[in-house]
Amino acid sequence: MNTGHGLSSIEQVPVIDLEAEEKVLIDQIYGACSRFGFFQVVNHGINADLIDRYREQCREFFEGLDLKHKRASKRSADNARGFFDDELTKQRRDWKEALDGGMPFSRDWALPDRDPLNAGLDGYNQFPSTAILPHFRDTFVEYFQACEKLSDRLAVLMARALGAHGDEALVRDLRAHHTSYLRTNFYPMCPNENNNSIDSPLGISPHNDAGFLTVLLQDNDCHSLQVYLRETDEWSTVHPLPNALTINTGDMAQVWSNGRYQAPSHRVLTNPNQVRYSAPFFYNPGYETWVQPLQATDSGIEEPDFYHPILWGYFRAARFAGDFTDLGIEIQISDYETSRVDSSPHRQLQKVFVREGWCRRPFSADAYRELLKITQCP
């Protein structure tokens, strides 16, 4: 793999108009998900005014509040939601600040965020006080729900593109039990003068998204997101179109499609001259959902499963523990490949995870370390 910061001009990610006929959409989505794993959508149905209002609230939080007020909402080892400026990606610290909030465990946005019924595996939401930012939470929830609706539609199209029905089991589960979260990233200017060198700091190091799909809102004038193109072994910059959203498939979509869809590696470069904002909405399965390869295709030809079933709650917990503290090698879907000669410890760990009931209560990085000790996992 070419690991430098060079760009590719050979390929650009596809642009899909969601007002096109469904047959056209299905063909385009299959091509984009199977070849690139990245595409942009226009006419997506999310109001431009809502996007502008959400962007403004994010600017007020990151650039309008001092660090003391931002850290009042700081996430912790036992709560994955809130503000952070110390995340690790592939055991390398990111050059960014971020705020995570997600679907309440009660699925009721009207309940107070810290109500005990909202304390699920990912913890509970921590938003800035309404005394400081009176419109932040309401705007967040409105934008979250718009992304939720768009993601549901995209999941149906992705299923139909594989020859499955739009109400296929995992699609139904996503609609009813998804555990999605919305992250806002703020990338300050990076003073590093060697931004084009291989040793330069990165906004986010190369990684795949863990969930089913991601809906990304990003600045139009700062082109820092890059996707790795396997066909050419190059990094290609994603140039966001005005009023477009960027979509990428995640690890769970790759497993569910039995490898037909690709979860692409991507990264974010730093910029010495301007700040950058982005807001990825991670559309994730239910915590108790077992994600496994889909076999219902139009061809009727059975294929061997390339992956063992994955418990989403365990996979998510392991990823968060790795984001919060350095545990060595980060969990990957390759740990579940059926072609592996050795048996991955994660298949045993997720059984312990279920037995201990972790899908139904807050999890922590400390608990994950203890889980590793129990199974003598390196």
Secondary structure as UniProt FT lines:
FT   STRAND          15..17
FT   TURN            18..19
FT   HELIX           22..35
FT   STRAND          38..42
FT   HELIX           48..64
FT   HELIX           67..70
FT   HELIX           71..73
FT   TURN            77..78
FT   STRAND          82..84
FT   STRAND          88..89
FT   TURN            90..91
FT   STRAND          92..93
FT   STRAND          97..102
FT   TURN            105..106
FT   TURN            109..110
FT   TURN            113..114
FT   HELIX           116..118
FT   TURN            121..122
FT   TURN            130..132
FT   TURN            134..135
FT   HELIX           136..161
FT   TURN            162..163
FT   TURN            166..167
FT   HELIX           169..177
FT   STRAND          181..187
FT   TURN            195..196
FT   TURN            198..199
FT   STRAND          202..207
FT   STRAND          213..218
FT   STRAND          225..229
FT   TURN            230..233
FT   STRAND          234..237
FT   TURN            242..243
FT   STRAND          245..249
FT   HELIX           251..256
FT   TURN            257..259
FT   STRAND          266..269
FT   STRAND          276..283
FT   TURN            287..288
FT   STRAND          290..291
FT   TURN            298..299
FT   STRAND          310..311
FT   HELIX           312..324
FT   HELIX           333..336
FT   TURN            338..339
FT   HELIX           345..355
FT   TURN            356..357
FT   HELIX           358..360
FT   HELIX           365..374
FT   TURN            375..376
//
